């Protein structure tokens, strides 16, 4: 998949193994088909549900993996990581835009 680190920098997300957004490295691995992940289909599902939250059709959308869960809400989202030992709050629009740009980079519109 495309370089999530470069996309994240546009939205002030520190996507490094030592940064607080380690979860995005994990997301990159989970979705990477090269790593045996679920790939574009899951990323499309995430984006669709984020859009439903932003349009107020649903209140929140939770997604994640073993050590990281993202509670996506309309204004601010909570990222619980390190098996719920830590959490951070991020701007939902920035997170959505970053994820949407990532999808576009790996699956350009026809």
mmCIF file of the C-alpha atoms, coordinates in Angstrom:
data_MODEL
# 
_entry.id   MODEL 
# 
loop_
_atom_site.group_PDB 
_atom_site.id 
_atom_site.type_symbol 
_atom_site.label_atom_id 
_atom_site.label_alt_id 
_atom_site.label_comp_id 
_atom_site.label_asym_id 
_atom_site.label_entity_id 
_atom_site.label_seq_id 
_atom_site.pdbx_PDB_ins_code 
_atom_site.Cartn_x 
_atom_site.Cartn_y 
_atom_site.Cartn_z 
_atom_site.occupancy 
_atom_site.B_iso_or_equiv 
_atom_site.pdbx_formal_charge 
_atom_site.auth_seq_id 
_atom_site.auth_comp_id 
_atom_site.auth_asym_id 
_atom_site.auth_atom_id 
_atom_site.pdbx_PDB_model_num 
ATOM 1   C CA . UNK A 1 1   ? 0.000   0.000   0.000   1.00 0.00 ? 1   UNK A CA 1 
ATOM 2   C CA . UNK A 1 2   ? 1.044   3.584   -0.381  1.00 0.00 ? 2   UNK A CA 1 
ATOM 3   C CA . UNK A 1 3   ? 3.318   5.276   2.122   1.00 0.00 ? 3   UNK A CA 1 
ATOM 4   C CA . UNK A 1 4   ? 0.974   6.183   4.968   1.00 0.00 ? 4   UNK A CA 1 
ATOM 5   C CA . UNK A 1 5   ? 3.775   8.059   6.704   1.00 0.00 ? 5   UNK A CA 1 
ATOM 6   C CA . UNK A 1 6   ? 4.022   10.614  3.891   1.00 0.00 ? 6   UNK A CA 1 
ATOM 7   C CA . UNK A 1 7   ? 0.244   11.062  3.761   1.00 0.00 ? 7   UNK A CA 1 
ATOM 8   C CA . UNK A 1 8   ? 0.051   11.430  7.552   1.00 0.00 ? 8   UNK A CA 1 
ATOM 9   C CA . UNK A 1 9   ? 2.636   14.227  7.567   1.00 0.00 ? 9   UNK A CA 1 
ATOM 10  C CA . UNK A 1 10  ? 0.212   16.383  5.572   1.00 0.00 ? 10  UNK A CA 1 
ATOM 11  C CA . UNK A 1 11  ? -2.197  16.161  8.516   1.00 0.00 ? 11  UNK A CA 1 
ATOM 12  C CA . UNK A 1 12  ? 0.342   16.508  11.359  1.00 0.00 ? 12  UNK A CA 1 
ATOM 13  C CA . UNK A 1 13  ? 0.129   12.842  12.293  1.00 0.00 ? 13  UNK A CA 1 
ATOM 14  C CA . UNK A 1 14  ? 3.441   11.491  13.546  1.00 0.00 ? 14  UNK A CA 1 
ATOM 15  C CA . UNK A 1 15  ? 3.446   8.092   11.897  1.00 0.00 ? 15  UNK A CA 1 
ATOM 16  C CA . UNK A 1 16  ? 6.544   6.457   13.245  1.00 0.00 ? 16  UNK A CA 1 
ATOM 17  C CA . UNK A 1 17  ? 7.170   3.423   15.357  1.00 0.00 ? 17  UNK A CA 1 
ATOM 18  C CA . UNK A 1 18  ? 8.214   5.698   18.232  1.00 0.00 ? 18  UNK A CA 1 
ATOM 19  C CA . UNK A 1 19  ? 5.488   8.320   17.841  1.00 0.00 ? 19  UNK A CA 1 
ATOM 20  C CA . UNK A 1 20  ? 2.172   8.410   19.637  1.00 0.00 ? 20  UNK A CA 1 
ATOM 21  C CA . UNK A 1 21  ? 0.496   7.392   16.390  1.00 0.00 ? 21  UNK A CA 1 
ATOM 22  C CA . UNK A 1 22  ? 2.044   3.935   16.452  1.00 0.00 ? 22  UNK A CA 1 
ATOM 23  C CA . UNK A 1 23  ? -1.508  2.788   15.751  1.00 0.00 ? 23  UNK A CA 1 
ATOM 24  C CA . UNK A 1 24  ? -1.221  4.108   12.228  1.00 0.00 ? 24  UNK A CA 1 
ATOM 25  C CA . UNK A 1 25  ? 1.808   1.900   11.661  1.00 0.00 ? 25  UNK A CA 1 
ATOM 26  C CA . UNK A 1 26  ? -0.295  -0.968  12.925  1.00 0.00 ? 26  UNK A CA 1 
ATOM 27  C CA . UNK A 1 27  ? -3.145  0.072   10.615  1.00 0.00 ? 27  UNK A CA 1 
ATOM 28  C CA . UNK A 1 28  ? -0.727  0.148   7.709   1.00 0.00 ? 28  UNK A CA 1 
ATOM 29  C CA . UNK A 1 29  ? 0.355   -3.427  8.482   1.00 0.00 ? 29  UNK A CA 1 
ATOM 30  C CA . UNK A 1 30  ? -3.192  -4.676  9.058   1.00 0.00 ? 30  UNK A CA 1 
ATOM 31  C CA . UNK A 1 31  ? -4.380  -3.294  5.734   1.00 0.00 ? 31  UNK A CA 1 
ATOM 32  C CA . UNK A 1 32  ? -1.263  -4.102  3.723   1.00 0.00 ? 32  UNK A CA 1 
ATOM 33  C CA . UNK A 1 33  ? -2.026  -6.953  1.394   1.00 0.00 ? 33  UNK A CA 1 
ATOM 34  C CA . UNK A 1 34  ? 1.708   -7.603  1.145   1.00 0.00 ? 34  UNK A CA 1 
ATOM 35  C CA . UNK A 1 35  ? 1.664   -8.372  4.882   1.00 0.00 ? 35  UNK A CA 1 
ATOM 36  C CA . UNK A 1 36  ? -1.371  -10.633 4.469   1.00 0.00 ? 36  UNK A CA 1 
ATOM 37  C CA . UNK A 1 37  ? -3.800  -7.957  5.669   1.00 0.00 ? 37  UNK A CA 1 
ATOM 38  C CA . UNK A 1 38  ? -7.346  -7.217  4.619   1.00 0.00 ? 38  UNK A CA 1 
ATOM 39  C CA . UNK A 1 39  ? -6.383  -4.507  2.142   1.00 0.00 ? 39  UNK A CA 1 
ATOM 40  C CA . UNK A 1 40  ? -8.495  -1.997  0.300   1.00 0.00 ? 40  UNK A CA 1 
ATOM 41  C CA . UNK A 1 41  ? -11.848 -3.615  1.117   1.00 0.00 ? 41  UNK A CA 1 
ATOM 42  C CA . UNK A 1 42  ? -11.491 -2.888  4.830   1.00 0.00 ? 42  UNK A CA 1 
ATOM 43  C CA . UNK A 1 43  ? -10.160 0.612   4.163   1.00 0.00 ? 43  UNK A CA 1 
ATOM 44  C CA . UNK A 1 44  ? -13.213 1.311   1.982   1.00 0.00 ? 44  UNK A CA 1 
ATOM 45  C CA . UNK A 1 45  ? -15.480 0.060   4.778   1.00 0.00 ? 45  UNK A CA 1 
ATOM 46  C CA . UNK A 1 46  ? -13.744 2.352   7.279   1.00 0.00 ? 46  UNK A CA 1 
ATOM 47  C CA . UNK A 1 47  ? -14.141 5.391   4.991   1.00 0.00 ? 47  UNK A CA 1 
ATOM 48  C CA . UNK A 1 48  ? -17.818 4.617   4.336   1.00 0.00 ? 48  UNK A CA 1 
ATOM 49  C CA . UNK A 1 49  ? -18.575 4.438   8.053   1.00 0.00 ? 49  UNK A CA 1 
ATOM 50  C CA . UNK A 1 50  ? -16.569 7.580   8.785   1.00 0.00 ? 50  UNK A CA 1 
ATOM 51  C CA . UNK A 1 51  ? -18.704 9.377   6.179   1.00 0.00 ? 51  UNK A CA 1 
ATOM 52  C CA . UNK A 1 52  ? -21.853 8.143   7.952   1.00 0.00 ? 52  UNK A CA 1 
ATOM 53  C CA . UNK A 1 53  ? -20.592 9.626   11.220  1.00 0.00 ? 53  UNK A CA 1 
ATOM 54  C CA . UNK A 1 54  ? -19.640 12.951  9.628   1.00 0.00 ? 54  UNK A CA 1 
ATOM 55  C CA . UNK A 1 55  ? -23.073 13.203  7.983   1.00 0.00 ? 55  UNK A CA 1 
ATOM 56  C CA . UNK A 1 56  ? -24.744 12.426  11.351  1.00 0.00 ? 56  UNK A CA 1 
ATOM 57  C CA . UNK A 1 57  ? -26.353 9.232   10.059  1.00 0.00 ? 57  UNK A CA 1 
ATOM 58  C CA . UNK A 1 58  ? -24.680 7.306   12.866  1.00 0.00 ? 58  UNK A CA 1 
ATOM 59  C CA . UNK A 1 59  ? -23.251 8.679   16.106  1.00 0.00 ? 59  UNK A CA 1 
ATOM 60  C CA . UNK A 1 60  ? -19.894 6.904   16.138  1.00 0.00 ? 60  UNK A CA 1 
ATOM 61  C CA . UNK A 1 61  ? -17.884 4.197   14.436  1.00 0.00 ? 61  UNK A CA 1 
ATOM 62  C CA . UNK A 1 62  ? -15.385 2.013   16.216  1.00 0.00 ? 62  UNK A CA 1 
ATOM 63  C CA . UNK A 1 63  ? -12.688 0.148   14.359  1.00 0.00 ? 63  UNK A CA 1 
ATOM 64  C CA . UNK A 1 64  ? -9.307  -1.246  15.123  1.00 0.00 ? 64  UNK A CA 1 
ATOM 65  C CA . UNK A 1 65  ? -7.200  -4.242  15.828  1.00 0.00 ? 65  UNK A CA 1 
ATOM 66  C CA . UNK A 1 66  ? -5.409  -6.071  18.640  1.00 0.00 ? 66  UNK A CA 1 
ATOM 67  C CA . UNK A 1 67  ? -3.711  -3.233  20.454  1.00 0.00 ? 67  UNK A CA 1 
ATOM 68  C CA . UNK A 1 68  ? -5.495  -0.217  18.992  1.00 0.00 ? 68  UNK A CA 1 
ATOM 69  C CA . UNK A 1 69  ? -9.158  0.818   18.827  1.00 0.00 ? 69  UNK A CA 1 
ATOM 70  C CA . UNK A 1 70  ? -10.354 4.049   17.225  1.00 0.00 ? 70  UNK A CA 1 
ATOM 71  C CA . UNK A 1 71  ? -13.648 5.540   18.396  1.00 0.00 ? 71  UNK A CA 1 
ATOM 72  C CA . UNK A 1 72  ? -14.468 7.846   15.483  1.00 0.00 ? 72  UNK A CA 1 
ATOM 73  C CA . UNK A 1 73  ? -16.962 10.609  16.306  1.00 0.00 ? 73  UNK A CA 1 
ATOM 74  C CA . UNK A 1 74  ? -18.048 13.718  14.428  1.00 0.00 ? 74  UNK A CA 1 
ATOM 75  C CA . UNK A 1 75  ? -15.788 16.320  16.095  1.00 0.00 ? 75  UNK A CA 1 
ATOM 76  C CA . UNK A 1 76  ? -13.038 14.502  17.958  1.00 0.00 ? 76  UNK A CA 1 
ATOM 77  C CA . UNK A 1 77  ? -11.985 10.879  17.915  1.00 0.00 ? 77  UNK A CA 1 
ATOM 78  C CA . UNK A 1 78  ? -10.313 8.840   20.618  1.00 0.00 ? 78  UNK A CA 1 
ATOM 79  C CA . UNK A 1 79  ? -7.493  6.459   19.762  1.00 0.00 ? 79  UNK A CA 1 
ATOM 80  C CA . UNK A 1 80  ? -6.922  3.851   22.463  1.00 0.00 ? 80  UNK A CA 1 
ATOM 81  C CA . UNK A 1 81  ? -3.613  2.150   21.878  1.00 0.00 ? 81  UNK A CA 1 
ATOM 82  C CA . UNK A 1 82  ? -1.100  -0.081  23.579  1.00 0.00 ? 82  UNK A CA 1 
ATOM 83  C CA . UNK A 1 83  ? -3.927  -2.411  24.659  1.00 0.00 ? 83  UNK A CA 1 
ATOM 84  C CA . UNK A 1 84  ? -5.879  0.468   26.267  1.00 0.00 ? 84  UNK A CA 1 
ATOM 85  C CA . UNK A 1 85  ? -2.904  1.601   28.341  1.00 0.00 ? 85  UNK A CA 1 
ATOM 86  C CA . UNK A 1 86  ? -2.860  4.972   26.530  1.00 0.00 ? 86  UNK A CA 1 
ATOM 87  C CA . UNK A 1 87  ? -5.212  7.160   24.578  1.00 0.00 ? 87  UNK A CA 1 
ATOM 88  C CA . UNK A 1 88  ? -5.091  10.338  22.542  1.00 0.00 ? 88  UNK A CA 1 
ATOM 89  C CA . UNK A 1 89  ? -7.727  12.626  21.096  1.00 0.00 ? 89  UNK A CA 1 
ATOM 90  C CA . UNK A 1 90  ? -7.445  13.658  17.448  1.00 0.00 ? 90  UNK A CA 1 
ATOM 91  C CA . UNK A 1 91  ? -9.417  15.889  15.131  1.00 0.00 ? 91  UNK A CA 1 
ATOM 92  C CA . UNK A 1 92  ? -11.912 13.688  13.274  1.00 0.00 ? 92  UNK A CA 1 
ATOM 93  C CA . UNK A 1 93  ? -11.833 15.640  10.010  1.00 0.00 ? 93  UNK A CA 1 
ATOM 94  C CA . UNK A 1 94  ? -8.036  15.398  9.825   1.00 0.00 ? 94  UNK A CA 1 
ATOM 95  C CA . UNK A 1 95  ? -8.167  11.677  10.529  1.00 0.00 ? 95  UNK A CA 1 
ATOM 96  C CA . UNK A 1 96  ? -10.903 11.209  7.910   1.00 0.00 ? 96  UNK A CA 1 
ATOM 97  C CA . UNK A 1 97  ? -9.025  13.252  5.304   1.00 0.00 ? 97  UNK A CA 1 
ATOM 98  C CA . UNK A 1 98  ? -5.836  11.330  5.915   1.00 0.00 ? 98  UNK A CA 1 
ATOM 99  C CA . UNK A 1 99  ? -7.605  7.971   5.613   1.00 0.00 ? 99  UNK A CA 1 
ATOM 100 C CA . UNK A 1 100 ? -9.458  9.121   2.487   1.00 0.00 ? 100 UNK A CA 1 
ATOM 101 C CA . UNK A 1 101 ? -6.217  10.329  0.870   1.00 0.00 ? 101 UNK A CA 1 
ATOM 102 C CA . UNK A 1 102 ? -4.653  6.992   1.712   1.00 0.00 ? 102 UNK A CA 1 
ATOM 103 C CA . UNK A 1 103 ? -7.524  5.155   0.018   1.00 0.00 ? 103 UNK A CA 1 
ATOM 104 C CA . UNK A 1 104 ? -7.210  7.370   -3.071  1.00 0.00 ? 104 UNK A CA 1 
ATOM 105 C CA . UNK A 1 105 ? -3.478  6.702   -3.229  1.00 0.00 ? 105 UNK A CA 1 
ATOM 106 C CA . UNK A 1 106 ? -3.927  2.920   -3.227  1.00 0.00 ? 106 UNK A CA 1 
ATOM 107 C CA . UNK A 1 107 ? -7.143  2.792   -5.233  1.00 0.00 ? 107 UNK A CA 1 
ATOM 108 C CA . UNK A 1 108 ? -7.334  5.765   -7.616  1.00 0.00 ? 108 UNK A CA 1 
ATOM 109 C CA . UNK A 1 109 ? -10.774 6.532   -9.102  1.00 0.00 ? 109 UNK A CA 1 
ATOM 110 C CA . UNK A 1 110 ? -11.296 5.192   -12.625 1.00 0.00 ? 110 UNK A CA 1 
# 
